[in-house]
């Protein structure tokens, strides 16, 4: 405990000190040896229950081998994690050093890397930029594809299995190309694991595609019609986009859960994702509690940036929703247009048949054919509208909900800090009272409690600053991604429109001489 | 309501070329040329200015104009139908009543909802509705004109006295719309006619040509009806899709103006693109409506008129046969033979007259009309698709250059 009071000599985790990072390399190398030994011990000790699975992958000796620049970070990973508070924020298991070191003073000074502090990600973030600048290709050189939906099993226990193919040149994966079979609940399980680890710290975790009971039931029952194939296709595309977004996030990419998801051939079944399971009900209860809390937390926003950003995201959310509604209407109408064009084509063909003037009859049949082809075009156009435009919008609407969630977590963090401060005050008052009443044993206890709460206050403050920092970073990244995403998708969409128009031109140009040939 | 279309002639001239196409044989006739040079929309009445140029001696002047309303057109049409002399001809179908109800409703709803939308949205929708109103207006003018031109081109009908009165008499014709009693009478007449039609159609025709024509017409009429309905639905979906572009454009615009990153320029450009594309799509839908749907609808009415002709002919045939039977009976009873004879003679004449004139070709006009319209449809679709393509390519060039 004493260790927590004294910030280790080399910096105290404030970002400004990280300027010295470059020289920290030596520091790290000296501690590597101690690092390798320590992982095994703290392991079972005080891992919060939820993270056991995460950390089990953590301390692999191989993972110590990081990219050069990242190694610097851990030199300064000096912040101590307060290990006793059960509601500790989940640790970032991506860092190879185990988050939890039960506090033995010796381990403190030496392998500072072990302290899985909240500041770690910040260092990480900073050097991420360096990494980006230097090895630009490396970090984002990973391609994910979701394909081949296959129905497995029968009846109500049936499910769709998707093949997840990864192509990468990243060193952290054992192979450069591999694929596994996953089902929808596996994806949901991955998301819930990532969310529980990272959302609280301020990372914007991409949301998974939504469950759809109706759609899946149809598929399970075995209805082989176009709506169920459409549903499967829609889901496949959504899963692909979800994975692609997740791996684009540098921090999430490091997560062992994600790696396990992509690599291992057998994955423990994520039962917690079922809506009616115990975990599901717990989730719903939590959501309700959160909603109530949000209303009651009154935060003193010292940083105008956050307020501004929150407002911005509100506006963006509204606008996107409106746009989404219009685009969905467009998709609907275009599908209608396609159906009507098909009906007209048939009708025109019949008219052509009953027409006894041969040239006119032929022209009418040609018209019918043209209209049929145009009907196909319209259908494709509708698909483009949908898959590119409309799904992009709904993805972003969900992402913004995640962003708002992150802001909410920050508020909760602040709340905790506030609460700790209040409690500290109360403890101090209690101590003062004890002093007056002169009860030595109670005084000692009070002093202990004060020390405890002072630490909590400090931790709370640090947590809050950390989460604020992370959010800033994340929002910046999110905005960049958003801009890129929208631009690429819209350009792709417009290009598909160009295709459609060119086809239209071809068809009508073919028809024109036929019409002129009517004598 | 839109008061007075001062630019009437310019709009109409475009339509003239379009709709005159349905009657290809008109331009050649210098002796009598009729067109609608102007139209005014007042409350719920439309006043057409009918302009005639003629070298015929029947008219006092060579060129003159009168103002007519829809009811007067109907009166003219009905007078043709009721005239026994014209029983053997396909009477050009009457123009449909100008129907601005739907448009008026939408305009009203827009006015009510004015508070709930932004200024740009409101102006946009208003423009859109005005354009729609204008389109309906142009269509109804065109249809009235087509009717007059057909009559003017018909060798027999153009000489009709009522027609000349219609063209020349510059006072109000005092033709009131049918009152309730008359409408009820019409209704009964129609019912009787259709019942009769069923009976009469059972009679096999002596003449193969007419038999063939009858089966052909029946089938054709039904299919044209079907095609016309489907074409209508198609153009309407097209229009709703175009409307969606409008809303998407405004949403994108709002996104663009509110966004703080450099994507706002992007959004604004795409919003602009959608606006322009929408105009083109709306025009595509309008052109399809004009060239395809209207063509089919017109031929729906035309084939109905042809069916009516055949009906009249069959009716007269039945009358002829009845008269024959009556004559036989009279001869048998040796009573009223002369009367029966004359009536039989009349029927016979009537029947033969109709048969003669009905052999006129329903076909050539139709073929020419379809040809013209289909060609124009294809050309317009091409023009719009190319326009669309260019818009998209320009926009893409700008966007790609930006990023």
Interface residues (C-beta under 8 A of the other chain):
Chain A: X312 X315 X316 X319 X320 X322 X323 X326 X327 X329 X330 X333 X334 X336 X337 X340 X341 X343 X344 X347 X348 X350 X351 X354 X355 X356 X357 X359 X360 X363 X364 X367 X479 X482 X483 X486 X487 X490 X491 X494 X495 X497 X498 X501 X502 X504 X505 X508 X509 X511 X512 X515 X516 X518 X519
Chain B: X216 X219 X220 X223 X224 X226 X227 X230 X231 X233 X234 X236 X237 X238 X240 X241 X244 X245 X247 X248 X251 X252 X254 X255 X258 X259 X260 X261 X262 X263 X266 X270 X273 X363 X366 X367 X370 X371 X374 X375 X377 X378 X379 X381 X382 X385 X386 X388 X389 X392 X393 X395 X396 X399 X400 X403
